[in-house]
Amino acid sequence: MDYRKNILLIEFDRMLSESITLILERVGFSVIHVFKIEESYPTIVENSIDLIILDIRFNNCEELFFCKNITEIFKIPVVVLSTYTDISDKVLYIDMGVSDYILKPFKRSRLIESIVEI
């Protein structure tokens, strides 16, 4: 199976981003990392991004708006990582167009499985 995808990781925590990047690169994905949503737009325009992984930190309008824009305008699938366990949060993000909503902590196989299925 061909796992080559260019992934943009938007992760605010440096240690977690390094861990996720290492896991994904070992499987064969190419990962570009940014710390903030606003840093992601130039990266999306300048690179051929196949998938975005977004860590939801504040569960705010900026994150929702980003998901809606990316899926509707750029047509790039988004996988959300979150500590918010309320089902209404998951439904809200799915309604905004995200492809998957993964609760933290998660097994690496769960993340890889989600990416491969998209």
N, C-alpha and C positions, 0 to 999 in steps of 0.2 A: 504494500500500500504506500502511496506517495504522501508523505507528511509535510512536504515543503509548503509552508505558508509564511508570509511575512506578517508578523503579529506586532501590534502596537500595544504595549503594556503601560497603563496609566495607574501607577501605584505610588502612594504617598510615603510609604514606609521603605526605607532604603534596604534594610535586611530582608524583608519579605520580597521586594522586587528582585534582589540578587538571587534568592532561592527559587522564585518562579522562573526567572530567566534561565538559570542553570538547568532546571528540570525540563523546560521546553526545548532548549538547545540540544540537550542529550538525546531527545527524541528526533531531532532534525529540523525543528522550526527555527526560523530566523526571528529574533526579538529586538525591537527598538523600545527603549524605555524612556518615559518622561514622568515627571513628578506631579504636574498639574494639568488640568484640562486645557487651560489656555495655551499650554505648550504643544498640545497635540495637533492643532489645526495646521500649522506649517509642516509638521511631520507628515500628516496625511496627504497634503498637497504635493510635497516633494518626494514621497516614496510610494511605492505600490503596496498599499496595506490591504491584506486579505481579511483581517480580523482584528478587533479591538477587545482587550480585556481591561475593564474599568473597575477599580476598587471604589466602592461607595463608602465614603467616609462620613459625610454629613447628612445624606439623604435629603438634599435640598433641590431647589428649582434648577440651579445650574446643571446639576448632574442629569436631571430628567430632560431638560432642554437639549443637552448634549446628545443623549441617547436618541431622542427624536430626530435631531438634525442629521446625525451620522447615518441612521438607518434609512431616513427618507431622502436626503439630499445626496449623500455619498454612496448609499446602498452597500454599506459595510456592516457585516454582522457584529454585534456587541455581546460579550459575555460579561455579566456583572458578578463581582465578588463582594459579599456583604456579610456583616454581622447582624443585620436586622432580620429577625426571625418571624416577624408578623406577616401572615399570608397576604395582607393587604399591600405591603411593600412590594412583594414579589409580583402580585397582580398588576400593580401600578407600572412597574418597569416592563413587564411583558406587554402591557397595553401601549407603552411608548416604543415598542418595536425590538426590544432586546431578544436575542436568541436563546439565552439561558441565564439563570439567576442561581449562583452557587453560594451556599452558606459557608462561612468560615467558622471553625477550621474545616478544611476539606482534604481529602486524600488526593495525592497527585494524579492517581488514575482517574479520578472523577473529572478533573480539569482537562486532562488529555483526551478523555473520552468525549467530552463536550466539544472540544476543538475539532476533533476528527469527524464528528457527526455533522458539523456545519458545512 
